[in-house]
Amino acid sequence: MGPVAASTVLTAEEEAVAVAFRRHTLLPLDDCLYALQATIPQLSRSALHRCFQRHGISRLPLTEDGASAPKKRFREYPIGYLHVDFAEMQTEEGRQ
């Protein structure tokens, strides 16, 4: 008897989408989860992590010099100042 096939929540197509998304965006696990849950509703954090582990992309790659990206401190603002960050995302319909 051979090895038992792995039981996964994701289909092969959904895994391919998740892996391609991770390789293209290089986003952390939680950000990938948030972005992919719109297209794959049954996706859980643990299922996505196991998928990334199977494909060898569970850790983000190091920078060109072999070190991880340097950590930056947040700029200090006076009390009452509100700092807002925003980003654009490409979807099938266009930009959001």
Stockholm file with secondary structure:
# STOCKHOLM 1.0

chainA/1-96         MGPVAASTVLTAEEEAVAVAFRRHTLLPLDDCLYALQATIPQLSRSALHRCFQRHGISRLPLTEDGASAPKKRFREYPIGYLHVDFAEMQTEEGRQ
#=GR chainA/1-96 SS CCCCCCCCSSCHHHHHHHHHHHHHHCCCHHHHHHHHTTTCTTCCHHHHHHHHHHTTCSSCCCCTTSSCCCCCCCCCCCTTCCCCCCCCCEETTEEC
#=GC SS_cons        CCCCCCCCSSCHHHHHHHHHHHHHHCCCHHHHHHHHTTTCTTCCHHHHHHHHHHTTCSSCCCCTTSSCCCCCCCCCCCTTCCCCCCCCCEETTEEC
//
